[in-house]
């Protein structure tokens, strides 16, 4: 929701409700924020001289229920949004952040956090000789059905050499049963994914394409390849940017905008 949307909704609600002592102050905050964002979008050079964003925060600080820490947090968010208005929505940092991950264990931990943001019934990283190609296992409930999703993760582009190893690991997913002890009930569907923060190399792509088609057509196995661009789309479509930022910070990865 934009500042202008919030202002309109606030006016709509207060028109039919009981006015609070601090409603005019809150309205002033929303009004100044909305005007400031419009200014940064239309004429950023001029808007920098008005100080409306600072005045909006000063108005917010007058409300006793909102402490200094909360006001500062809002200030950081408003500053980032104002910068986005000036520069446009910068999404290439998502690619840079993902491409900077070179350790599979780090990629696993970040992917787990993104999956946990969807509130699964169960989500765990499996490590060691008993993982059988399953780096992460997740159980979700969709449409009343429990779906088991198993992920094999790789860093960087998939080369012919890497694919030989990955193919063997993926096949182990089918060959070795997975205990349902922690699933809080049986699953109705099983899906398997190969996730990489890169792409399939041009020389190995035909082999991968053929193998994935064979699994689907001959064995009716649900398999998908999630490459770098698909990960970015997933983060944006499911609104996981905040979770992604938190996961990067947890792993000590600095975002470069």
C-alpha positions in Angstrom: 0.0 0.0 0.0 1.3 3.5 -0.9 1.2 6.4 1.4 -1.6 7.9 -0.7 -3.6 4.7 -0.5 -3.2 4.7 3.3 -4.3 8.4 3.5 -7.4 7.7 1.5 -8.3 4.6 3.6 -7.7 6.5 6.8 -10.0 9.4 5.6 -12.7 6.8 4.7 -12.6 5.1 8.1 -12.4 8.2 10.2 -15.4 9.7 8.3 -17.7 7.2 9.8 -15.9 6.6 13.1 -15.1 8.4 16.3 -12.2 10.8 16.0 -9.1 10.1 18.1 -7.0 12.8 19.7 -4.1 11.9 17.4 -6.0 11.4 14.2 -5.0 14.9 12.8 -1.3 14.1 13.6 -1.5 10.8 11.8 -3.3 12.4 8.9 -0.6 15.0 8.7 2.0 12.2 8.6 0.2 10.4 5.8 -0.4 13.6 3.8 3.3 14.7 4.0 4.5 11.2 3.2 2.2 11.0 0.1 3.3 14.4 -1.1 6.9 13.6 -0.6 6.8 10.4 -2.6 5.0 12.1 -5.4 7.7 14.8 -5.3 10.5 12.3 -5.5 8.8 10.6 -8.4 8.1 13.8 -10.4 10.9 16.2 -9.4 13.4 14.6 -7.0 15.8 17.5 -7.1 13.2 20.0 -5.9 11.7 17.5 -3.4 15.1 17.2 -1.7 14.8 20.8 -0.6 11.3 20.6 0.9 12.1 18.4 3.9 8.6 16.9 3.8 9.8 13.4 4.7 11.5 14.8 7.8 8.4 16.7 8.7 6.3 13.6 8.3 8.5 11.7 10.8 8.4 14.6 13.2 4.6 14.4 13.1 4.7 10.7 13.7 7.0 11.2 16.7 4.3 13.3 18.4 2.1 10.2 19.0 2.9 8.9 22.5 2.2 5.3 21.5 4.9 5.3 18.9 8.4 5.4 20.5 11.6 6.6 19.0 12.8 3.2 17.9 9.6 2.6 15.9 9.9 6.1 14.4 13.5 5.4 13.4 12.4 2.1 11.8 9.7 3.8 9.8 12.3 6.5 8.8 14.6 3.8 7.3 11.7 2.2 5.4 10.5 5.6 4.1 14.0 6.5 3.0 14.3 3.3 1.0 11.0 3.9 -0.6 11.9 7.4 -1.5 15.1 6.2 -3.1 13.1 3.7 -5.1 11.0 6.5 -6.4 14.1 8.3 -7.6 15.9 5.3 -9.0 12.9 3.2 -10.0 12.4 -0.3 -8.6 15.8 -1.9 -8.5 15.5 -5.7 -8.6 18.9 -6.7 -10.0 20.3 -6.8 -6.5 18.3 -10.0 -6.1 20.3 -11.6 -8.8 23.6 -10.3 -7.4 22.8 -11.6 -3.9 21.8 -15.0 -5.2 24.8 -15.3 -7.5 27.2 -14.4 -4.7 26.2 -17.6 -2.8 29.0 -20.1 -3.5 28.5 -22.6 -0.7 25.7 -25.1 -0.9 25.2 -25.1 2.8 24.5 -21.4 2.7 22.1 -21.8 -0.2 20.3 -24.5 1.7 19.9 -22.3 4.8 18.6 -19.3 2.8 16.2 -21.5 0.7 14.9 -23.1 3.9 14.1 -19.7 5.3 12.1 -18.8 2.1 10.2 -22.0 2.3 9.5 -21.5 6.0 8.0 -18.1 5.2 5.1 -20.1 3.5 4.4 -21.7 6.9 4.8 -25.4 6.0 3.7 -28.3 8.1 7.3 -29.5 8.1 10.6 -28.2 6.7 14.1 -29.5 7.3 17.6 -29.6 5.8 18.8 -33.1 5.5 22.6 -33.6 5.7 24.9 -36.6 5.6 25.0 -40.0 3.9 21.3 -40.6 4.5 19.9 -37.7 2.6 19.6 -39.6 -0.6 19.6 -36.6 -2.9 17.2 -34.6 -0.7 18.9 -31.5 0.6 15.6 -30.0 1.9 12.3 -31.7 2.6 9.1 -29.6 2.9 5.5 -30.6 3.5 2.8 -28.1 2.6 -1.0 -28.2 2.6 -2.7 -27.0 -0.5 -6.3 -27.4 -1.3 -6.7 -29.8 1.6 -3.9 -32.1 0.4 -0.5 -32.6 1.9 2.3 -32.2 -0.7 5.8 -33.4 -0.1 8.5 -31.4 -1.9 12.1 -32.6 -2.1 14.9 -30.2 -3.2 18.3 -30.9 -4.5 20.4 -27.7 -4.4 23.5 -26.7 -6.4 25.5 -23.5 -6.6 26.3 -21.9 -9.9 25.7 -23.2 -13.4 25.0 -26.9 -14.1 27.9 -28.3 -16.2 28.1 -31.7 -17.8 30.3 -32.9 -14.9 28.0 -31.5 -12.2 24.9 -33.0 -14.0 26.3 -36.5 -13.9 26.5 -36.2 -10.1 23.1 -34.4 -9.8 21.4 -37.0 -11.9 22.6 -39.8 -9.7 21.5 -37.9 -6.6 18.1 -37.1 -8.1 17.5 -40.8 -8.9 18.1 -41.7 -5.3 15.1 -39.6 -4.4 12.9 -42.2 -6.2 14.9 -45.3 -5.1 15.0 -44.7 -1.3 11.7 -44.2 0.6 11.4 -41.2 2.9 10.0 -41.7 6.4 6.7 -39.8 7.1 7.2 -39.8 10.8 7.4 -36.0 11.1 4.8 -35.2 8.4 1.8 -35.1 10.8 -0.1 -37.4 8.4 0.4 -39.1 5.1 1.1 -37.1 1.9 -1.1 -37.2 -1.2 1.5 -35.9 -3.7 5.3 -35.9 -4.1 7.2 -33.2 -6.0 10.9 -33.1 -6.7 13.0 -30.1 -7.6 16.5 -29.3 -8.7 17.3 -25.8 -7.6 20.4 -23.8 -8.7 21.4 -20.2 -8.3 22.7 -20.4 -11.9 21.5 -22.0 -15.2 21.9 -25.2 -17.2 25.0 -24.9 -19.3 24.4 -24.9 -23.1 26.2 -28.3 -23.6 24.4 -30.1 -20.8 20.9 -28.6 -21.4 19.9 -31.2 -24.0 20.8 -34.1 -21.7 18.9 -32.5 -18.8 15.9 -31.7 -21.0 15.7 -35.3 -22.2 16.1 -36.8 -18.7 13.4 -34.6 -17.2 11.0 -35.4 -20.0 11.7 -39.1 -19.6 10.9 -39.0 -15.9 7.6 -37.3 -16.6 6.4 -39.2 -19.6 7.7 -42.7 -18.9 7.6 -42.8 -15.1 4.9 -40.1 -14.3 7.3 -38.4 -11.9 6.8 -34.7 -11.0 10.1 -33.0 -11.5 11.1 -29.4 -12.1 14.3 -27.4 -12.6 14.4 -24.1 -10.7 17.1 -21.8 -12.1 18.3 -18.4 -11.0 15.5 -16.4 -12.8 12.8 -18.7 -11.4 14.1 -18.1 -7.8 13.9 -14.3 -8.3 10.4 -14.7 -9.7 9.4 -16.9 -6.7 10.7 -14.2 -4.2 8.9 -11.4 -6.0 5.6 -13.2 -6.6 5.3 -14.5 -3.1 6.5 -11.2 -1.6 9.4 -12.8 0.2 11.9 -9.9 -0.2 11.9 -9.1 3.6 12.4 -12.8 4.4 15.2 -13.0 1.8 16.9 -9.9 3.2 16.7 -11.4 6.7 18.1 -14.7 5.5 21.0 -13.0 3.8 21.8 -11.0 6.9 21.6 -14.2 9.0 24.4 -15.7 6.7 26.5 -12.5 6.8 25.8 -11.6 3.1 25.8 -7.9 2.4 23.3 -6.6 -0.2 24.8 -4.6 -3.0 22.1 -2.4 -4.6 
